[in-house]
């Protein structure tokens, strides 16, 4: 856990930003101090002096066998649990699509009137970046990436994505859908175990690295060599890495969905 939390705390103390890893703490809302609190998951009772500290945490109460996440907390989160289960199962039910080539980051700066990330330059410059976007179709399936597209890029996407259509559009090879397993895991906390949350965070970090290596940004100063998706060789490299991430994500998605089923049953829903 410290490999994720310690660098972030160090950077925060000195006001230093990181164009790759800060995303895991800014886009995703869980803070290092929250991540460091261990949760056993619903149905596990804690005993001893340390357990008393959990009584001051949201969702916990004293049960017959010790301190535990309360049934009241579970029932209050029942709608969230059911939505997450529905999204995860819908995503898993679809065939993986491996033909987007990570172009979502490029679409976010396509014909942009302002610089999106002043900290890092575009590898190919603005004109070169625009030319790459215009050279191939945009096939993004993930609304939370699509919503950051520039307006000209949004119009070039294979379909207009919406929040209401999210459950119907997610697919299991999407790098951001797989990164978001971390989001769904921590949103289920403290109902699911910290071990599952950490497994999803570790996957999200690997996915983030791939995401930014395939981006239009020059990140060599931060130790990230580019995957040149503007070339056939680069696209092939991206697809191989994307497939690997998707294979790692599948059991985590299944585990989260299974936990949602257990929670729904326990809530009497």
SVG drawing of the C-alpha trace seen along z (x, -y; Angstrom):
<svg xmlns="http://www.w3.org/2000/svg" viewBox="-36 -28 50 43">
<polyline fill="none" stroke="black" stroke-width="0.4" points="0.0,0.0 2.8,-2.4 4.1,-2.2 1.0,-4.0 0.4,-6.3 3.9,-7.4 4.9,-9.1 1.6,-10.9 2.0,-12.3 5.6,-13.3 4.5,-15.2 1.6,-16.8 3.9,-18.2 6.1,-20.0 3.3,-20.9 4.7,-18.7 2.4,-17.3 2.8,-14.1 1.1,-13.9 0.5,-10.1 0.0,-9.0 -1.9,-12.0 -4.9,-10.8 -5.3,-7.9 -5.9,-10.3 -7.7,-13.3 -10.0,-11.6 -10.7,-8.8 -11.8,-10.4 -10.2,-8.0 -7.4,-9.7 -4.3,-8.0 -5.4,-8.3 -8.7,-6.5 -6.9,-3.8 -4.7,-3.0 -7.7,-2.1 -8.2,1.7 -11.7,3.0 -12.6,6.7 -15.9,6.5 -19.5,7.0 -20.2,10.1 -16.8,10.1 -16.8,9.2 -13.8,7.5 -12.7,8.1 -10.2,6.7 -9.0,3.2 -8.3,2.2 -11.9,3.0 -13.2,0.2 -11.6,-2.3 -13.9,-1.2 -17.0,-2.4 -16.1,-5.9 -16.1,-5.0 -19.0,-5.3 -21.0,-2.1 -19.7,-0.3 -21.6,0.7 -21.4,3.2 -23.0,6.6 -23.4,9.8 -20.0,11.1 -18.0,7.8 -17.7,4.7 -18.9,5.0 -20.4,3.2 -24.1,2.8 -27.0,4.2 -28.4,0.7 -25.4,-0.6 -25.7,2.2 -29.4,1.5 -28.7,-2.2 -26.2,-1.3 -28.4,1.4 -29.2,-0.7 -25.5,-1.4 -24.7,2.3 -27.3,3.3 -26.2,0.7 -22.6,1.7 -23.6,5.4 -25.7,4.6 -22.9,2.5 -20.2,5.2 -22.3,8.0 -23.4,6.1 -19.7,5.2 -18.6,8.8 -21.3,10.1 -20.0,8.3 -17.2,9.3 -14.0,7.4 -13.3,4.7 -9.6,4.1 -9.8,1.6 -9.9,-1.8 -6.0,-2.0 -6.2,-4.2 -7.3,-7.2 -9.4,-8.7 -6.5,-10.8 -5.8,-12.1 -9.5,-13.0 -9.3,-15.1 -6.8,-17.5 -8.0,-17.3 -8.2,-20.8 -8.2,-22.1 -8.4,-25.9 -6.3,-25.7 -3.5,-23.4 -5.0,-20.6 -1.8,-19.7 0.8,-22.5 3.1,-20.2 3.9,-17.9 4.2,-18.7 2.5,-16.8 4.9,-14.4 3.8,-15.4 2.8,-19.0 -0.8,-20.2 -0.9,-19.8 0.6,-16.3 -1.8,-15.2 -4.8,-16.5 -3.6,-14.7 -3.4,-11.4 -7.0,-11.7 -8.1,-12.5 -6.3,-9.4 -8.4,-6.8 -11.9,-6.3 -12.7,-7.1 -14.4,-4.1 -14.6,-5.0 -17.2,-3.1 -16.5,-4.7 -18.7,-7.7 -16.3,-9.0 -13.5,-9.3 -15.8,-10.5 -17.2,-13.4 -13.7,-15.0 -13.5,-14.9 -13.3,-18.2 -16.5,-19.0 -14.9,-18.3 -13.6,-14.9 -17.0,-14.0 -18.6,-14.3 -16.0,-12.0 -16.7,-9.1 -18.5,-6.0 -21.4,-6.8 -22.6,-9.6 -22.2,-8.3 -24.4,-9.3 -24.5,-8.7 -27.9,-7.1 -26.5,-4.7 -23.4,-3.7 -24.6,-0.3 -25.4,0.5 -22.0,-0.7 -19.2,0.5 -17.1,3.4 -14.5,5.6 -11.4,4.6 -11.8,0.9 -8.8,-0.4 -10.9,-2.9 -13.6,-0.4 -11.0,1.9 -9.3,-1.0 -12.7,-1.9 -12.9,1.5 -10.9,-0.3 -13.7,-3.0 -16.4,-0.5 -14.5,1.5 -13.9,-1.6 -17.4,-2.8 -18.5,0.5 -16.3,0.0 -16.5,0.8 -18.8,3.6 -16.0,5.3 -12.5,6.2 -9.5,3.9 -7.7,6.8 -10.1,6.6 -9.8,2.8 -6.0,3.1 -6.1,5.7 -8.2,3.3 -5.9,0.4 -2.9,2.4 -4.7,3.2 -5.7,-0.5 -2.1,-1.5 -1.0,0.9 -3.8,-0.3 -3.0,-4.0 0.6,-3.4 -0.6,-1.9 -3.1,-4.6 -0.5,-7.4 2.2,-5.6 -0.3,-5.5 -1.3,-9.1 -0.2,-12.0 2.0,-13.3 5.8,-13.2 6.4,-11.6 10.0,-10.4 11.1,-12.8 8.9,-10.8 10.2,-7.4 7.4,-6.4 8.3,-5.4 5.7,-6.1 3.6,-3.5 3.4,-5.1 -0.2,-4.3 0.1,-6.5 2.1,-3.6 1.0,0.0 3.7,1.4 2.5,-0.9 -1.1,0.1 -0.2,3.8 1.8,3.2 -1.1,1.4 -3.6,4.2 -1.3,6.8 -1.0,4.7 -4.8,3.9 -5.6,7.6 -3.3,8.4 -5.1,5.8 -8.5,7.1 -7.4,10.7 -6.3,9.5 -9.5,7.5 -11.9,10.3 -11.5,12.2 -11.6,8.9 -14.8,7.9 -16.3,11.3 -15.2,11.1 -16.8,7.7 -20.0,8.9 -20.1,11.9 -19.6,9.7 -22.5,7.6 -24.7,10.7 -23.8,11.7 -24.5,8.2 -27.8,8.0 -28.8,11.4 -27.7,10.3 -29.7,7.1 -32.8,9.1 -33.2,7.3"/>
</svg>
